[in-house]
Each structure stands twice: as C-alpha cells, then as structure tokens.
Amino acid sequence: MINLTEYAKKAYGQNFLKDEIYIEKIIQSMPKTTNHLVEIGPGLGDLTKKLIEVKDVTAYEVDSRSCKYLRETFEPQIAKKRLQLIEGDVLESWQENLYATSYDLVANLPYYIATTIILKAFEDENCKTILVMVQKEVALKFAAQVGDREFSALSVLTQSVGSGKLLFDVPPQAFVPPPKVTSSILLIEKQRSLTDKSFQKFLKVAFKQPRKTLMKNLSSQYPKIKLQKVFEMLEIAQNFRPHQVETPLYHHLYERLKGEENGKQQ
C-alpha cells in the first residue's frame, strides 16, 4: 500500500484527490459531448478510473513512478485502448494541438503549472471545453466578470475564447496530502481559440498594476496623446481601473494601439 504523503513529490505539485464525493461531482459536471477526453496529471488514477467508465481517455503524466503504477493498475484498459498513457512533460508534447481531433480537457492540475496549461488549451483549436481543478484564487481570476475585484487579464482571455464559471470548491481535507489552500472546479466552454499572443502581452501591460488607472498602466508602453484620443473614441473614462473595462473594449484598444509601443508610430 502506497503512503501518499511520502509518495507525493513537491516538485510536481502532487496532491492526490481521494474523496469519492468530489470525484463523482467532477464526473457529473463534465459537458455532455462526443469529444475525446484528455486528462493531464492523472497521478494514481482515482479520477482516471471514473473517466474511462464514461469515455476513452488519453492521459499525460510526467512522474515515471506514477506511470509505472498506472500501467500496472490499468493494464486491461490500456490493452483495450480505453486508456492511452503518455509519459513526459505535457508542454513538450503540446505543439499546436495536444490531440488530433476535438477533445475535452478534464484534470486535477498541479497549482504551479495550472495557468500555463489553461492558456495552452485556449490556443489549441481542438480543445473544446476545459474542466479543471485549480487553486480557488486562480479559478476566480479566470471566471470573474467586469467590475469584480478579481477581474484580470485571465478573465479577459477567458471571455475572448468563450465563458468561464467556478462550479464548486474542494476543501484541503479531500486530498492526500492536504494542500494549504482551497481548490475549485473551473469550467471553461470555448467558442473560439486564441491566435494572437501579442494580445496577451498587451493585457499584461494593461493589468500590470491593477490599482492604477488603465491609462497609467498603458502609458508605460504607449504615447499618452494617442491613448487619450483612443480612450475618447471608445468612450472609456480616463480614471477607469483595468477591472472596470469590458472585454470587447480591450480588443478595440489593442487594435488601435498596435504598432504604437514605446512611442513608435504605425
């Protein structure tokens, strides 16, 4: 029998979800689609076991010890191709498309890499829905609406690809070993993919100092005279902070400011 507390590797951010109630709630929250299932970080397979009862699964696992355990535990399912296990860093496998056809991502993501993985899924045109467990603080940023304190660059990116919703919280005691924070299940339903990485860089500037005005933040990269003209054209108040500006306006701002960085004219 594995001692999970000793087994968990801090380097991989491993906290194993063991509470069957929350595992079942995740299964019940899955979108009803015909898409393939992709799981990232199956760990010791507690969620995987339930997923393959629903659909065929492709799972990516970086920990070689877990891969050995999964191959032994799920030997019949692997033989029947209900489960395909891929060992290695998922980000290295992720060129443009992680999977060859339309898929839904379902995973208990390690906190340290969760945001990076979700943003990669935003760019992947084959990824249609994202149902993941992340740190609650991160889930709130992805799911926030304009005007919310948590509304951020991640909120704008989520609304740029579709919609995000925090479904429910998962307490630390549902895991072994228990993390120091509350987790949340986040559902993102995509309607399109992110294609312009420069837009993400623009948002980093816009939200660099959330308590400052949007005008102040953007002034660090763009000519103030140009900003004033664009703000007036788009009817954005110059004293608005980043969380007060709606997603469509960020796209309009970006389009009108492209090529103007550091005072350069188009």
C-alpha positions in Angstrom: 0.0 0.0 0.0 1.4 3.4 -1.0 1.9 6.1 1.7 0.6 9.0 -0.3 2.1 11.7 2.0 5.6 10.2 1.5 4.9 9.4 -2.2 3.8 12.9 -3.2 6.6 14.9 -4.9 6.7 18.7 -4.2 8.5 19.2 -7.5 5.4 18.0 -9.3 2.9 19.8 -7.0 1.2 16.4 -6.2 -1.9 16.4 -4.0 -4.0 13.4 -4.7 -7.8 13.9 -4.7 -9.1 10.9 -2.7 -12.6 12.0 -1.7 -15.1 10.0 -3.8 -17.8 12.6 -3.3 -15.8 15.3 -5.1 -14.5 12.9 -7.8 -18.2 12.0 -8.6 -19.1 15.7 -8.7 -16.4 16.3 -11.3 -17.8 13.4 -13.4 -21.3 14.8 -13.1 -20.0 18.3 -14.2 -18.5 17.0 -17.4 -20.1 18.5 -20.6 -22.2 16.0 -22.5 -20.3 15.9 -25.7 -19.0 13.3 -28.1 -15.4 14.7 -27.9 -12.5 12.6 -26.8 -11.2 13.0 -23.2 -7.8 14.2 -22.3 -6.5 14.1 -18.7 -3.3 15.9 -17.5 -1.6 14.6 -14.4 -3.6 11.5 -13.6 -1.4 10.8 -10.6 -2.5 7.4 -9.2 -5.7 7.3 -11.3 -8.5 8.0 -8.9 -10.2 10.3 -11.3 -9.0 8.3 -14.4 -10.8 5.2 -13.1 -14.1 7.1 -13.3 -13.3 8.9 -16.6 -12.7 5.7 -18.5 -16.1 4.4 -17.4 -17.5 7.3 -19.5 -15.2 7.6 -22.5 -11.8 6.6 -23.9 -9.1 8.7 -22.3 -5.6 10.0 -23.3 -3.6 10.8 -20.1 -0.4 12.7 -19.8 1.8 12.1 -16.7 5.3 13.4 -16.0 6.1 11.3 -13.0 7.7 8.0 -14.0 6.7 6.3 -10.7 3.0 7.2 -11.3 3.3 6.0 -14.9 4.6 2.6 -13.7 1.7 2.3 -11.2 -0.9 3.4 -13.8 0.4 0.8 -16.4 0.0 -1.9 -13.8 -3.3 -0.8 -12.4 -5.0 -0.1 -15.7 -3.3 -2.9 -17.8 -6.7 -4.3 -19.1 -8.0 -0.8 -20.0 -4.7 0.1 -21.8 -4.8 -3.2 -23.7 -8.4 -2.4 -24.8 -7.3 1.1 -25.7 -9.8 2.6 -23.2 -6.7 4.4 -21.8 -3.7 5.7 -23.6 -1.0 6.8 -21.2 1.7 9.2 -22.4 4.7 9.7 -20.1 6.5 13.0 -20.2 6.0 16.8 -19.8 2.7 17.7 -21.4 4.0 21.1 -22.5 6.7 19.4 -24.6 4.0 17.2 -26.3 1.9 20.3 -26.9 2.9 21.7 -30.3 -0.2 23.3 -31.8 -2.7 20.5 -31.0 -2.4 18.2 -28.0 -4.8 15.7 -29.5 -5.6 15.1 -33.2 -9.3 15.7 -33.0 -11.8 17.6 -30.8 -11.3 16.9 -27.1 -12.4 18.0 -23.7 -9.8 18.5 -21.0 -10.6 17.2 -17.6 -7.9 17.3 -14.9 -6.8 18.0 -11.4 -4.0 20.4 -12.4 -0.8 21.0 -10.3 -1.1 24.5 -8.9 2.3 25.6 -10.2 1.6 24.9 -13.8 -2.2 25.3 -14.0 -2.4 28.7 -15.6 0.2 27.8 -18.2 -1.8 24.7 -19.2 -5.1 26.5 -19.4 -3.6 29.2 -21.6 -2.2 26.5 -23.9 -5.6 24.9 -24.1 -7.0 28.4 -25.1 -4.7 28.3 -28.1 -5.5 24.7 -29.1 -8.3 24.8 -31.6 -9.1 21.1 -30.9 -9.7 21.8 -27.2 -13.4 22.5 -26.8 -14.1 22.5 -23.1 -11.9 22.8 -20.0 -13.0 21.3 -16.7 -10.1 21.5 -14.2 -9.4 21.7 -10.5 -7.1 24.7 -9.6 -6.4 26.9 -6.7 -9.5 28.9 -5.9 -7.7 32.2 -6.3 -6.8 31.3 -9.8 -10.3 30.0 -10.7 -11.8 33.3 -9.6 -9.5 35.2 -11.9 -10.5 33.1 -14.9 -14.2 33.3 -14.1 -14.5 36.9 -13.0 -16.8 39.4 -14.6 -16.1 43.1 -15.4 -16.3 45.1 -12.2 -15.3 42.2 -10.0 -12.2 42.7 -7.8 -10.7 39.6 -9.4 -11.3 40.7 -13.0 -7.9 40.4 -14.6 -6.1 39.6 -17.8 -7.1 36.0 -17.4 -10.7 37.0 -17.2 -10.4 38.9 -20.5 -8.7 35.9 -22.2 -11.4 33.6 -20.9 -14.2 35.8 -22.3 -12.2 36.1 -25.5 -12.5 32.4 -26.1 -15.9 31.7 -24.6 -17.1 31.7 -21.0 -15.8 30.6 -17.6 -17.6 29.5 -14.4 -16.5 28.4 -11.0 -18.7 25.3 -10.3 -17.8 24.4 -6.7 -15.0 24.4 -4.1 -13.0 21.4 -2.9 -11.6 21.6 0.7 -8.0 20.7 1.6 -9.1 17.6 3.5 -10.3 16.0 0.3 -6.7 15.5 -0.7 -3.7 13.5 0.5 -1.5 15.2 1.4 -3.9 18.2 2.0 -2.8 21.4 0.3 -2.7 24.7 2.2 -5.3 26.3 0.1 -8.9 25.7 -1.1 -9.3 24.3 -4.6 -12.1 25.0 -7.1 -13.6 23.3 -10.1 -13.5 25.6 -13.1 -15.4 25.1 -16.3 -14.5 27.0 -19.4 -16.6 26.4 -22.6 -14.7 27.6 -25.7 -16.3 29.0 -28.8 -13.0 30.0 -30.4 -9.3 29.9 -29.8 -6.6 32.5 -29.0 -4.5 33.2 -32.1 -2.7 36.4 -31.2 0.0 36.1 -28.5 0.6 39.8 -28.8 -2.8 40.4 -27.3 -1.7 38.5 -24.2 1.3 40.8 -23.9 -0.9 43.8 -24.3 -3.1 42.6 -21.4 -0.1 42.1 -19.1 0.7 45.8 -19.6 -2.9 46.8 -19.1 -3.2 44.9 -15.8 0.4 45.4 -14.6 -0.7 47.5 -11.6 -4.4 46.8 -11.0 -4.9 49.6 -8.5 -3.6 52.2 -11.0 -5.8 53.5 -13.8 -5.7 51.7 -17.1 -4.4 55.0 -18.7 -1.5 55.0 -16.3 -0.6 51.4 -17.0 -0.8 51.7 -20.8 1.2 55.0 -20.6 4.3 52.9 -19.8 4.2 51.5 -23.3 2.1 53.8 -25.5 2.1 57.6 -26.2 -0.2 59.4 -23.9 -1.6 61.6 -26.6 -2.6 58.6 -28.7 -4.1 56.9 -25.6 -6.2 60.0 -24.8 -7.6 60.0 -28.4 -8.4 56.3 -28.4 -10.0 56.5 -24.9 -12.2 59.3 -26.1 -13.1 57.5 -29.3 -14.1 54.4 -27.3 -15.8 56.4 -24.5 -13.5 54.9 -21.8 -13.1 57.2 -18.8 -9.5 58.1 -18.1 -9.9 57.3 -14.4 -11.1 53.7 -15.0 -9.1 51.0 -13.5 -8.4 47.8 -15.5 -11.1 45.8 -13.9 -13.8 48.3 -14.9 -13.2 47.9 -18.7 -15.2 45.3 -20.6 -13.5 42.6 -22.7 -14.7 44.0 -26.2 -13.1 47.3 -25.3 -9.7 45.7 -24.6 -9.8 44.2 -28.2 -10.7 47.6 -29.6 -7.9 49.2 -27.6 -5.4 46.6 -28.8 -6.3 47.0 -32.5 -6.0 50.8 -32.3 -2.7 50.7 -30.4 -0.8 48.0 -32.4 2.5 49.4 -33.6 2.5 52.3 -31.2 4.6 50.7 -28.5 7.2 52.9 -26.9 6.0 55.9 -28.9 6.6 54.2 -32.3 4.1 55.3 -35.0 2.5 52.9 -37.4 
